[in-house]
Amino acid sequence: MTWKVLAAGKPALDFARLGVEEYSRRLGGCSKFEIHFVKTGPRLAERMGGLAKGCFRILLDERGRQFSSRAFASEIQNLQNRSISRCALMIGASDGWDDAARTEADMLWSLGPQTLQHELALLVALEQLYRAESILAGSPYHRD
């Protein structure tokens, strides 16, 4: 799977920046992976949509589906089985997504019922993406 992660703004918090760097490095070692930090502001969804062209679009959104780690890995496997090879994971700004962006998405994914600061949400999403790729590769990273 080729992953294109599109995140609103660069992480400013040190722990988030370091975590994003770590999981970006790990993901790059097990799949085709790139991350783009998109300037926040008006038309953010439009700019991200242009970068996600040709990809299956997954929006991180509080209204989305929640998955266990194994179920998320299975969902990625299902996408691959449908010959989907390019996914864009889109993490919006602190105000979230509007209805138009949600409508254009192929999938809405929620990390859980709690609200997370968006830099922390980016870090958690990257870790879960790495965990899912590790599960699919048979790596011992995930333990049940």
PyRosetta script that sets phi, psi and omega in degrees:
from pyrosetta import init, pose_from_sequence

init()
pose = pose_from_sequence("MTWKVLAAGKPALDFARLGVEEYSRRLGGCSKFEIHFVKTGPRLAERMGGLAKGCFRILLDERGRQFSSRAFASEIQNLQNRSISRCALMIGASDGWDDAARTEADMLWSLGPQTLQHELALLVALEQLYRAESILAGSPYHRD")
pose.set_psi(1, 138.8)
pose.set_omega(1, 173.1)
pose.set_phi(2, -99.6)
pose.set_psi(2, 125.9)
pose.set_omega(2, -178.7)
pose.set_phi(3, -111.6)
pose.set_psi(3, 131.7)
pose.set_omega(3, 172.1)
pose.set_phi(4, -121.4)
pose.set_psi(4, 111.1)
pose.set_omega(4, 179.1)
pose.set_phi(5, -97.5)
pose.set_psi(5, 127.1)
pose.set_omega(5, -179.5)
pose.set_phi(6, -118.1)
pose.set_psi(6, 116.2)
pose.set_omega(6, -175.6)
pose.set_phi(7, -122.7)
pose.set_psi(7, 140.8)
pose.set_omega(7, 178.7)
pose.set_phi(8, -74.1)
pose.set_psi(8, 112.9)
pose.set_omega(8, 177.3)
pose.set_phi(9, 72.4)
pose.set_psi(9, 157.1)
pose.set_omega(9, 176.1)
pose.set_phi(10, -82.6)
pose.set_psi(10, 142.6)
pose.set_omega(10, 177.1)
pose.set_phi(11, -61.1)
pose.set_psi(11, 130.3)
pose.set_omega(11, 179.4)
pose.set_phi(12, -99.5)
pose.set_psi(12, -26.8)
pose.set_omega(12, -180.0)
pose.set_phi(13, -76.1)
pose.set_psi(13, 131.6)
pose.set_omega(13, -175.3)
pose.set_phi(14, -55.8)
pose.set_psi(14, -46.8)
pose.set_omega(14, -177.3)
pose.set_phi(15, -62.3)
pose.set_psi(15, -38.3)
pose.set_omega(15, -179.8)
pose.set_phi(16, -69.2)
pose.set_psi(16, -45.1)
pose.set_omega(16, 179.9)
pose.set_phi(17, -59.1)
pose.set_psi(17, -46.7)
pose.set_omega(17, -180.0)
pose.set_phi(18, -65.2)
pose.set_psi(18, -40.8)
pose.set_omega(18, 178.5)
pose.set_phi(19, -65.4)
pose.set_psi(19, -41.5)
pose.set_omega(19, 177.9)
pose.set_phi(20, -62.4)
pose.set_psi(20, -42.2)
pose.set_omega(20, 177.6)
pose.set_phi(21, -61.6)
pose.set_psi(21, -43.9)
pose.set_omega(21, -179.0)
pose.set_phi(22, -62.5)
pose.set_psi(22, -50.8)
pose.set_omega(22, -177.0)
pose.set_phi(23, -74.2)
pose.set_psi(23, -26.1)
pose.set_omega(23, 172.5)
pose.set_phi(24, -64.5)
pose.set_psi(24, -42.7)
pose.set_omega(24, 177.9)
pose.set_phi(25, -62.6)
pose.set_psi(25, -46.1)
pose.set_omega(25, -179.6)
pose.set_phi(26, -62.7)
pose.set_psi(26, -44.9)
pose.set_omega(26, -179.9)
pose.set_phi(27, -63.8)
pose.set_psi(27, -37.6)
pose.set_omega(27, 177.8)
pose.set_phi(28, -63.2)
pose.set_psi(28, -22.2)
pose.set_omega(28, 178.7)
pose.set_phi(29, -83.9)
pose.set_psi(29, -14.3)
pose.set_omega(29, -176.5)
pose.set_phi(30, -123.9)
pose.set_psi(30, -6.3)
pose.set_omega(30, 178.0)
pose.set_phi(31, -158.4)
pose.set_psi(31, 168.9)
pose.set_omega(31, 172.5)
pose.set_phi(32, -75.0)
pose.set_psi(32, 125.3)
pose.set_omega(32, -170.6)
pose.set_phi(33, -145.7)
pose.set_psi(33, 137.1)
pose.set_omega(33, 171.4)
pose.set_phi(34, -145.1)
pose.set_psi(34, 150.8)
pose.set_omega(34, 178.5)
pose.set_phi(35, -128.7)
pose.set_psi(35, 137.6)
pose.set_omega(35, 179.3)
pose.set_phi(36, -127.3)
pose.set_psi(36, 131.6)
pose.set_omega(36, 175.3)
pose.set_phi(37, -100.4)
pose.set_psi(37, 118.4)
pose.set_omega(37, -173.2)
pose.set_phi(38, -103.1)
pose.set_psi(38, 133.7)
pose.set_omega(38, -179.8)
pose.set_phi(39, -58.7)
pose.set_psi(39, 131.3)
pose.set_omega(39, 179.0)
pose.set_phi(40, -76.1)
pose.set_psi(40, 167.1)
pose.set_omega(40, 179.5)
pose.set_phi(41, 127.2)
pose.set_psi(41, -170.4)
pose.set_omega(41, -179.3)
pose.set_phi(42, -57.1)
pose.set_psi(42, 143.0)
pose.set_omega(42, 177.1)
pose.set_phi(43, 67.7)
pose.set_psi(43, 24.9)
pose.set_omega(43, 176.8)
pose.set_phi(44, -58.1)
pose.set_psi(44, -47.8)
pose.set_omega(44, -178.9)
pose.set_phi(45, -60.9)
pose.set_psi(45, -37.9)
pose.set_omega(45, 179.2)
pose.set_phi(46, -66.1)
pose.set_psi(46, -43.1)
pose.set_omega(46, 179.2)
pose.set_phi(47, -65.6)
pose.set_psi(47, -42.7)
pose.set_omega(47, 178.2)
pose.set_phi(48, -65.3)
pose.set_psi(48, -40.2)
pose.set_omega(48, 179.3)
pose.set_phi(49, -58.7)
pose.set_psi(49, -38.3)
pose.set_omega(49, 177.2)
pose.set_phi(50, -64.4)
pose.set_psi(50, -39.1)
pose.set_omega(50, 178.5)
pose.set_phi(51, -71.0)
pose.set_psi(51, -25.5)
pose.set_omega(51, -177.2)
pose.set_phi(52, -92.3)
pose.set_psi(52, 4.6)
pose.set_omega(52, -177.1)
pose.set_phi(53, -54.9)
pose.set_psi(53, 133.0)
pose.set_omega(53, 178.9)
pose.set_phi(54, 84.0)
pose.set_psi(54, 0.6)
pose.set_omega(54, -179.6)
pose.set_phi(55, -108.6)
pose.set_psi(55, 154.8)
pose.set_omega(55, 166.6)
pose.set_phi(56, -71.5)
pose.set_psi(56, 125.4)
pose.set_omega(56, -171.8)
pose.set_phi(57, -100.6)
pose.set_psi(57, 120.7)
pose.set_omega(57, 176.2)
pose.set_phi(58, -113.1)
pose.set_psi(58, 117.4)
pose.set_omega(58, 177.4)
pose.set_phi(59, -98.3)
pose.set_psi(59, 130.9)
pose.set_omega(59, 171.8)
pose.set_phi(60, -77.5)
pose.set_psi(60, 118.1)
pose.set_omega(60, -172.3)
pose.set_phi(61, -153.7)
pose.set_psi(61, 141.0)
pose.set_omega(61, -178.7)
pose.set_phi(62, -62.1)
pose.set_psi(62, -20.8)
pose.set_omega(62, -179.7)
pose.set_phi(63, -89.3)
pose.set_psi(63, 1.0)
pose.set_omega(63, -173.8)
pose.set_phi(64, -80.8)
pose.set_psi(64, 179.1)
pose.set_omega(64, 177.2)
pose.set_phi(65, -74.0)
pose.set_psi(65, 143.8)
pose.set_omega(65, 175.0)
pose.set_phi(66, -104.6)
pose.set_psi(66, 140.2)
pose.set_omega(66, -177.4)
pose.set_phi(67, -130.0)
pose.set_psi(67, 146.3)
pose.set_omega(67, 162.3)
pose.set_phi(68, -71.0)
pose.set_psi(68, 168.2)
pose.set_omega(68, 179.9)
pose.set_phi(69, -62.1)
pose.set_psi(69, -43.3)
pose.set_omega(69, 178.8)
pose.set_phi(70, -66.8)
pose.set_psi(70, -37.8)
pose.set_omega(70, 179.0)
pose.set_phi(71, -67.2)
pose.set_psi(71, -36.2)
pose.set_omega(71, 177.5)
pose.set_phi(72, -66.4)
pose.set_psi(72, -41.9)
pose.set_omega(72, 175.9)
pose.set_phi(73, -60.2)
pose.set_psi(73, -41.2)
pose.set_omega(73, 177.8)
pose.set_phi(74, -63.9)
pose.set_psi(74, -37.3)
pose.set_omega(74, 178.1)
pose.set_phi(75, -64.2)
pose.set_psi(75, -40.9)
pose.set_omega(75, 176.7)
pose.set_phi(76, -64.1)
pose.set_psi(76, -41.8)
pose.set_omega(76, 177.5)
pose.set_phi(77, -61.9)
pose.set_psi(77, -40.2)
pose.set_omega(77, 177.5)
pose.set_phi(78, -61.9)
pose.set_psi(78, -39.6)
pose.set_omega(78, 177.0)
pose.set_phi(79, -62.2)
pose.set_psi(79, -45.0)
pose.set_omega(79, 179.2)
pose.set_phi(80, -62.8)
pose.set_psi(80, -38.6)
pose.set_omega(80, 178.3)
pose.set_phi(81, -65.2)
pose.set_psi(81, -24.0)
pose.set_omega(81, 176.7)
pose.set_phi(82, -90.3)
pose.set_psi(82, 13.3)
pose.set_omega(82, 179.5)
pose.set_phi(83, 65.9)
pose.set_psi(83, 26.1)
pose.set_omega(83, 172.7)
pose.set_phi(84, -89.6)
pose.set_psi(84, 116.9)
pose.set_omega(84, -175.2)
pose.set_phi(85, -114.3)
pose.set_psi(85, -8.0)
pose.set_omega(85, -178.6)
pose.set_phi(86, -129.5)
pose.set_psi(86, 121.1)
pose.set_omega(86, 179.2)
pose.set_phi(87, -123.3)
pose.set_psi(87, 140.8)
pose.set_omega(87, 172.8)
pose.set_phi(88, -112.1)
pose.set_psi(88, 120.7)
pose.set_omega(88, 174.1)
pose.set_phi(89, -97.5)
pose.set_psi(89, 118.9)
pose.set_omega(89, -172.7)
pose.set_phi(90, -113.2)
pose.set_psi(90, 120.0)
pose.set_omega(90, -179.8)
pose.set_phi(91, -113.5)
pose.set_psi(91, 113.9)
pose.set_omega(91, -175.2)
pose.set_phi(92, -79.9)
pose.set_psi(92, -174.3)
pose.set_omega(92, 179.1)
pose.set_phi(93, -78.4)
pose.set_psi(93, -179.4)
pose.set_omega(93, -175.2)
pose.set_phi(94, -62.5)
pose.set_psi(94, -22.3)
pose.set_omega(94, 178.8)
pose.set_phi(95, -84.1)
pose.set_psi(95, -4.5)
pose.set_omega(95, 178.0)
pose.set_phi(96, 80.4)
pose.set_psi(96, -162.8)
pose.set_omega(96, -175.5)
pose.set_phi(97, -104.0)
pose.set_psi(97, 151.6)
pose.set_omega(97, 173.7)
pose.set_phi(98, -88.8)
pose.set_psi(98, 172.5)
pose.set_omega(98, -177.1)
pose.set_phi(99, -61.9)
pose.set_psi(99, -35.6)
pose.set_omega(99, -179.5)
pose.set_phi(100, -63.4)
pose.set_psi(100, -43.5)
pose.set_omega(100, 179.3)
pose.set_phi(101, -64.5)
pose.set_psi(101, -41.1)
pose.set_omega(101, 178.8)
pose.set_phi(102, -62.8)
pose.set_psi(102, -39.9)
pose.set_omega(102, -179.3)
pose.set_phi(103, -64.9)
pose.set_psi(103, -37.1)
pose.set_omega(103, -178.5)
pose.set_phi(104, -77.4)
pose.set_psi(104, -15.8)
pose.set_omega(104, -178.0)
pose.set_phi(105, -72.1)
pose.set_psi(105, 151.6)
pose.set_omega(105, 174.4)
pose.set_phi(106, -85.6)
pose.set_psi(106, -26.6)
pose.set_omega(106, 179.2)
pose.set_phi(107, -153.2)
pose.set_psi(107, 143.0)
pose.set_omega(107, 170.8)
pose.set_phi(108, -108.8)
pose.set_psi(108, 130.6)
pose.set_omega(108, -178.2)
pose.set_phi(109, -122.2)
pose.set_psi(109, 128.9)
pose.set_omega(109, 175.8)
pose.set_phi(110, -111.0)
pose.set_psi(110, 136.7)
pose.set_omega(110, 177.5)
pose.set_phi(111, -79.9)
pose.set_psi(111, -10.7)
pose.set_omega(111, 178.8)
pose.set_phi(112, 151.4)
pose.set_psi(112, 178.1)
pose.set_omega(112, -175.0)
pose.set_phi(113, -75.1)
pose.set_psi(113, -17.6)
pose.set_omega(113, -179.6)
pose.set_phi(114, -78.9)
pose.set_psi(114, 158.8)
pose.set_omega(114, 175.2)
pose.set_phi(115, -92.6)
pose.set_psi(115, 131.7)
pose.set_omega(115, 178.1)
pose.set_phi(116, -115.5)
pose.set_psi(116, 144.3)
pose.set_omega(116, 171.7)
pose.set_phi(117, -59.3)
pose.set_psi(117, 140.2)
pose.set_omega(117, -167.1)
pose.set_phi(118, -65.0)
pose.set_psi(118, -29.3)
pose.set_omega(118, 176.0)
pose.set_phi(119, -69.2)
pose.set_psi(119, -37.5)
pose.set_omega(119, 176.8)
pose.set_phi(120, -68.1)
pose.set_psi(120, -39.9)
pose.set_omega(120, 177.1)
pose.set_phi(121, -59.9)
pose.set_psi(121, -41.4)
pose.set_omega(121, 177.1)
pose.set_phi(122, -59.0)
pose.set_psi(122, -47.6)
pose.set_omega(122, -179.0)
pose.set_phi(123, -62.3)
pose.set_psi(123, -46.3)
pose.set_omega(123, 179.8)
pose.set_phi(124, -63.0)
pose.set_psi(124, -42.2)
pose.set_omega(124, 179.5)
pose.set_phi(125, -62.1)
pose.set_psi(125, -42.0)
pose.set_omega(125, 178.7)
pose.set_phi(126, -64.3)
pose.set_psi(126, -40.7)
pose.set_omega(126, 178.6)
pose.set_phi(127, -63.6)
pose.set_psi(127, -42.0)
pose.set_omega(127, -179.9)
pose.set_phi(128, -68.1)
pose.set_psi(128, -35.1)
pose.set_omega(128, 175.5)
pose.set_phi(129, -64.7)
pose.set_psi(129, -44.2)
pose.set_omega(129, 176.8)
pose.set_phi(130, -62.7)
pose.set_psi(130, -42.4)
pose.set_omega(130, 179.8)
pose.set_phi(131, -61.9)
pose.set_psi(131, -43.6)
pose.set_omega(131, 179.5)
pose.set_phi(132, -62.4)
pose.set_psi(132, -45.2)
pose.set_omega(132, 178.5)
pose.set_phi(133, -62.9)
pose.set_psi(133, -36.4)
pose.set_omega(133, 178.0)
pose.set_phi(134, -66.6)
pose.set_psi(134, -41.1)
pose.set_omega(134, 177.4)
pose.set_phi(135, -60.6)
pose.set_psi(135, -46.5)
pose.set_omega(135, -178.6)
pose.set_phi(136, -65.4)
pose.set_psi(136, -29.0)
pose.set_omega(136, 179.4)
pose.set_phi(137, -85.3)
pose.set_psi(137, -6.7)
pose.set_omega(137, -179.3)
pose.set_phi(138, 78.8)
pose.set_psi(138, 18.1)
pose.set_omega(138, 179.2)
pose.set_phi(139, -71.7)
pose.set_psi(139, 150.3)
pose.set_omega(139, 179.6)
pose.set_phi(140, -80.5)
pose.set_psi(140, 8.6)
pose.set_omega(140, -178.7)
pose.set_phi(141, -56.4)
pose.set_psi(141, -45.6)
pose.set_omega(141, -179.1)
pose.set_phi(142, -90.6)
pose.set_psi(142, 132.1)
pose.set_omega(142, 176.7)
pose.set_phi(143, -122.8)
pose.set_psi(143, 133.9)
pose.set_omega(143, 177.8)
pose.set_phi(144, -88.2)
pose.dump_pdb("model.pdb")
